[in-house]
């Protein structure tokens, strides 16, 4: 099933390399039926915003049938739309309109675990001898009744839940209502690949694979070793979560995953131009695993790790070392970078809490992201300069936040509804008296209608810079080379074909002077940043940037 314009879109098998992908959290993008929750028809109605922004593709977080214990990341039917979001017909309409606008569609696949209400798990837990008894990860208890090992859940507590029917434990890396599937079983792999084919036949252009390094577990169920305090990192789980106290050698990151990813890629390659990006959640080995999963041309086209989603401040050295480390770990691979998504504090708040001029900071950060080597994900609302929302405990929906409140407030603060019109009820998101998460007043003041057409706004900057980026292929597909600069300065060139582009960033709240590298450079225009030349030096304002072409 495909739209009339799909043939135009599929002409470039390499479309994903350097693509700008706009992430949509469907509960919060646009409500079309007045129930306070976004849906597929709402997304379709707002696709023109993404087309005008200049993104190449959208990634839609899960909209499959689900009891919504983890808001769609607990799937109860892989081949149907949850009624909350609409129908398969609505999805077909979304695909057709996106392709008409020249936008590719990627969808979120959650294959490491399902909902405990999925018929597969209902059957699996019914006995130890049914046809699907081995479709999930089951284990007998230790002689004293304790769980089989020390594995922990990201959402808190043991990764094992007792089931009285089977008198066994089942594994869950996330909520107890999200049992892990046993991908060691070829039948499970076949079923997941069949679900993947279902969506390929409906015309999707690619997938984002959730928790891609969690697909397999150690068959021997060996204990994870302790992790030394100095090696603990809070990018995979919040610092208050003891999940960070273990080195996760056996509950994820297993070598058996390579063979499955090759099967997955072989399926994608049956279709004209499909791409997949994998989420690698690991604080210690993230880039190493990305390298493994993107090596050669037979697994993932691209992956992203958590380096740019971490809570630690983004400094010039972090940017430089992340790119250098990626190139070393994945010399054949391709990255997909994001500063914000539906799981982390919005980066304007995460890194810029003390910044006085948030708009200028947001513009500089967007230009930095959009000139990195790799593909790019923009999270909805990022283009408006939205900050993290403060959500009262009584309004929380996220089980993760409820579990660890108040030390960790969960993910609701980055999931509040999109703001379209400051004159409309619920900022144009919904006609409902109450939306599933409240809409902050400070977000309403940054609605799309308040920014569109005004050159100085963050939204118009994103539109302008994406247009500027499209005119220079080196930004999308070029190599990257870093140059010497000051402690709060970042300098690198992007080279592709006969084009070499210089990118200078002043990542500080004070004006700064930066020297041009050797050679002759001609300043580029059309990006919206201003600067002054002083011989072979550039005077940059606070949070400023400069771009030039080598001649």
N, C-alpha and C positions, 0 to 999 in steps of 0.2 A: 504494500500500500504506500503510495507516495503522492506528493503534491505535484502539480504541473510544472513548478519551477525547480524541482529537486535535481533534475538533470544538470541545470546550470550550477547548482551548489556542489555537486559531486565531481565536478571537472578536476579539482585539485586534490589529489590524495594526501598532499602535504599541508592541507589547510590548517591543521592544528598547530603546526610549528610556528610559534610567535602569535598565536591567536589571542584575542582578548575575549574572555568568557565572563558573562554577567551572571552571577548566581542569584537565583530566585528562591526565597523561602516561601512556599505557596500559601501557608496559613496567613502570611502577613503582606502579600503583595497587593491584591485587590479582591474585594468581596463583591460578587455580582448578584447575590440573592438575598442580602440583608440579614444574614445570620451571624455577622460579626467575625467570620472566618473567611480568609481568602480562598479562591478556587481557580480552576482551570479557565473558565470563561473570563474571569477577571484578569488573568495573565494575558489571555488573547487580546482583550480590550486595551491593554497597556503596552503591547509589543512595540508600538510606534515610538514610545519613549526610548526603548533600547536601540531601535534602529536609528533614531535621531542622535542618540549618544555616540553611536559608532562602533558598538560591540560586534564581534564576528559571530558569537554563539551565546546561547543561554545554557546554564546548568540548573535544572529544576530539582530541588530536594524532594524526598519521597512523597508521592501522592497515591501510593498503592493502598489497597484495603488493609486496615490496621485498627486495632483497639486504641491506638494513640497513647499508649503508656509512655512511649518515648517519641511521640509526635511523628509517626510514620517510619521511624527507624526500627520499628517492630512490625514486620510485614506478616499479614495473615493470608494474603493471596497475591502472588507475584505477577499475575496476569490480569488484574482488574484494578480499576480506579476506585478509591474509597468514595462512597456517596457524598461525603462531606465536600469533596473536591469536584464532583461532577460524574462524568461517565466516559467510557471509551470514545464515544462520539465526540464529546467535548475535547478530548485529547487529540483526536484526528483533526478537528477544526483548528486547534492550536498549532499543530504541525504545519498544516496548509498555510495558515496566515504567516507563521514565522518564515517559511520558505519563500512565500510571496515577497516578504520584506528583505530577503537575503540573509536571514539569520538561521544558523544551524541550531539544532536542539539536542542537548545532552541530558540524560536523566540519571538519577542517583540509583545505583544498585547496591542493595544490602545483602551480601551473600554469606557473611560469616555466621549469622544468626537469624532466626525468625522470631515471630511472636509465639508465645506458648498457646495461642489460640489457632495457629495454623493447623489445618487438618493433618499435615505430616507429623507434627509433634503430638497432637491429640492421639493419633494412632500409635506413635512410638512409645508413649508413656502408658498405654493401655495394658501392656504385658511385656515380658522379655522375649517372646517368641513370635510376635507379629511381623509381617513383611517389612515394616519400617522400624523395627526395634533397634536397628543399628544406624539409623539416620541422624541421630544426635549423640552427643558425647555422654555416655553413661558409665558409672563405675560403682563397684561395691564399696561400702565403708571400710575403714580400718577396723581391726578387731574390737576396738573400744567404741565404735560407732562414729568416730570422727571422719571428716572428709578425707578423701584419698590422698590429698597433698596440700601444700601451703599456698596454692595459687589464689590470687586476690582479684576481686572485681574492680573495674575502674570506678563504678558507682558506689563502692564502699563494701567492706566485709569480704567474706569468702566468695570465691568464684564457683562454689558448689552449693546446690540447693537439694534438700532431701525430698524425695517423692515417695509417699507412702504406698502407692499402688505397686510400683516396681520394687519397692524396698531398696532403692539405689539412689545415688546422687546423680544429678545432671549438671553439666558445666554451663556457666553463663559469665562471659567476660563483662557484661553490662548489667542491666536489670535482671532480677530473677525471672521476670516475664519475657526475657530474651534468651532462650536456650541456644547454645552454640551447636551448629550443624557439624556432622562428622564427614568432612570432605575426604577422609581416607576411603570412604565408601564410594566406588565409581557410580553407583546409582544416584547418589546425591549430586555429584558433579553433573551427571547427565540431566537431572531435573533442573538444575540451575542454568545450565546452558540452553535448555529448551525454553526457559523463561526469557533468557537473553534474546534468543531468536524471535520470540513473539514480538518483542518491541522493535527489533530490527525490521521485521516485516511490516510494522506500522509506520516506518519511515524515520526513526530516530537517527541521528548522525553520530552518536557516541554515548559514552557512559562515564560517570564519575563513580569509582568503586570505593565504597565506604570500607574503612578499616581493612585494607587489602592485605596487611601482614598478619591478620588474626585468623586467616582461613584454616590453618592447620595447627594441631596441638601435638605434643610429644606422645606417641603411643604408649610409652612406658610410664607416663604420668609422673616423671621425676620432679622433685621439689626445685623451685627456683632458688638460686643462691641469694644471700643478702647483698645489698649494694652499699658500698662505703658512703658515708654521709657526704663527703666532698664530691661524689659522682652523681648525686641526686639532682634531678632537673624537673622543674614543675611545668614543662611545656606539654607533656602528655596528660598529666593529671594535676589538679591544684596542689599546692605545697602541703595542705592539711591532710592530704590523702595518703595513707600508708602504702598505696600502690607504688609510690616512688621509692619505697625501701627495698624493692627487689630488683634483681637483674633478670629480665624476662626472657630467659633462654628457652623455656620449654612450653609456655602457654601461648606463644606466638613466634613469629619470625622463623618458622621452620623451613628447612630446605625443600621439603616436598611440595611447597607452593609453586616452585618454578615450573614443574611439569604441568600443573593445572593452568597456570597463566599462559603457557604455550597452547594448551587446548582452547582457552578463551580467545587468544589472539587469532588462532586458525579459524575460528568461527567468524570473527570480525572481518577477516580477510576474504571471506566469501562474498562480501558486499563491497560496493564501489569505493567508498572513502569514509570509513568509520574510524573513530579514534576513541581511546580510553585514557583517563587519568586516574591514577590510584592514590588514595590517601594512605600515607605511611605514618602510623602513630607510634613512634618510638623515640625516646629522649636520648638514648645512648648511641644507637646504630642507625638513625634515620637515613642519613645520606648514603651510608654503605648499602642499606637495603634498597634505596632508590636506584643505586647503581646496578645492583643485581637484577632488579625488576625491569629496567629499561635497556639493558645491554643487548647487543645484537639487534635483530629486526623481527623478533619472534615472540615478544612478550608485550609489555605496556609501551605505548608510544611515549607516555610521560607520567611522572609521579610528582607529588609534592610531599615534603616533610614539614616539620613544624618550626624550622629555624626563624621564619619571618612571622610566625603566629605566636611566638613566645612572649612572656611578660617582660623579659629583660629589655631595657632601652635599645632602640635601633641606633647604632652609632656607625660612622663611616667604616670603622674596623670590622664591625659585625657584617656589614654588607660585603665588604671585600673578602673577608675570610669565608663567608658562606659560599660565595661564587667560586673561590679557589678550592675549597673543600669539595664542592660538588663536582668540579672538573676533575679532581683527583679520584673521587669515589666512583664517578660515572662518566668516564671519558667518551663513551658512546651514547650516553643518555641525554635526555632532554627534561628540563625542570618545568614545573608550573608553579608560579609564585602567587601568594596572596598575603595581604596584610591583615585582612579581616574575613571572617566567615560567621556562620550561624552558631559556632561553638566557643568563640573567644570574645573577650571584651573588644569593642570597636577600637581600631588602632589610634584614632584621634584622642580617645580617652586613655588608652593603655600606655601610649608613649608620650602623649602631649598634654597630660593633665595640668602641668605647670605653665604651659605656653599661653601667652596673653593673646596673641594674634592667631586664633585658631584657623581662620580662613586661609591666610598666607601659608601657614604650616601644612594645611590639608593639600593645598596646590603643590607645594614642593614635594610632599610625600607621594602624591599621585604621579608626578613626573619621574620620581625616583623609581617607583614600581614599574611604570610603563616603559622604562628604558633599560630594565634588567635583561640579561640574557635568559631567555625562557619564555614560556607562555604566561599569561596573566589572568587571574580571576579577580573581578571586581564584585564586591558584595553589595546587594541592594541597599540604597541609602548612603553608601560611601560617596557617591557622586554628589550628594547634597551636603557633605561635611557633617553627617550626623554623629553625635557623641553617644556613648553608652547611656541607656536610660536607667534611672533609679526606680526599681520596682519594690513596692512595699511587700512584706512577707505574706500578707493576706491575699495579694494579687499574684503570687508566684504560681507558675504552672510546671516548671521544670523540676522533675524529681531529683535531679542532681543537686540543684540549689537548695531544695527543701532538706535534703539529707545533710548537707554540710553548712547550712546557714548558722551564724552570720559570717563566719570566716570566709566562706566561699558562697557567693550569692547566685551561682548558677548561670545559665545561658539566656535567661529571659531578657536581660537588658540589651542584647543585640538582636532580639527577635521581634521587637515591637513593630506594629504595622507601618507600612510605607505611607509617607505624607505627600499628598498630591495637590491639595487646594486649601489654603488657610481660611477661605470663606465658607467652606462646606462643612457639614456635620462630619465628625470623625476624620477631618482633614481629607475628605474625598475618598477615603478607603472603604467606608461602609455606611449604609443608612441605618444600621442597628443602633439601639440605644446604648449598648455596651459591646465593646470588641473583646476578643479572646484575651488580649493583653491591652492594658491602657496605653493611650498615645500621649507622650509627654508634651507639655505646652511648648517647651523649647524646640521640639521637633516640628511642631505645627508652624512655628515661625520660619522654618527653613523649607517649607513645602515647595514642590516643583514650581507652582505658579508664581511664587515670590522670587524665584531665581531665573527663570527662563527669559532669555532676551536681554539680560543685564550682564554686560561684559565682565564686571568685577566679581561675579558670583562663582562659587565653587562648581556649580553645575555647568556653567558656560565654559569654565576652564577645562573641565573634563571633555566636553564636546570639542573644544578647540585643540586640546592636546592630542586627543585620539585622531583627529583629522591630520594634525602635524605628523603624528607617528606613521600614519598610512602612506604619507608621501615619501618616507625614507625607509626602504626595506631593511636597512642595517639594524634598525631598532627591533624588528620582528625576528630576523633570522641570523643576524651577524654574530661574530665572535666578540668577546669582551677582553679588554686589557686595562689593568689599573695603573695609574700614574701617581707619583709622589704628591702628597698634599698635606695640609695641616691637620691637627688632631680633630677638628670639627668640620673638615672639608673632605669632599669626595671627588675624585677625578678619574674618569675612565673613557676609553674610546670603544666604539662599536664599529666593526668592519665587516662589510659584505660586498663581494665583487670589487668594483672600483671605488666604492664609497667608504670613507672613514669619517665617523662623526665623533665629536668631542662632547662630553657631558661633564659639567662642573656643578657641584652643589655646595652651598653654604648651609650646613646643618646646625646652625646656631641662631640665637635671637639677636646677635650683634652683626653689624656690617662686617664684611671680610674682603680681603684682597687675595686673588688667586692668580698664579702664573700660568700662562699657556705653555703647553709642551713645545718642544722644538718643532719647527716646521711652519708652514704658512697656513693660516686658518681664516676662513670667511664666516662671519656670524650668520646663523640661520634665523629666520623670522617665522612668525606664525604660531609660536608656542605660548605667547602671553607674558613671558618673563622680561624684565627690564634690567639693564646693567650698563656700566660705563667702562670704556676702554682707557687704559693709561699705559701706552706703549705695548709691551707684551704681557700686561697684567689686566685682569678684569676686576672691577669693583662691584661686588655683589651685596645687595641689601640683606637684611635678616631673612633667613629661610629662602634665599634666592637661588636661581639656577641660570646657567648659560649653556648655549648649544652652538656648535660651529662645525663646519665641514672642512676637511683637509684638501688643499688645492696644490 
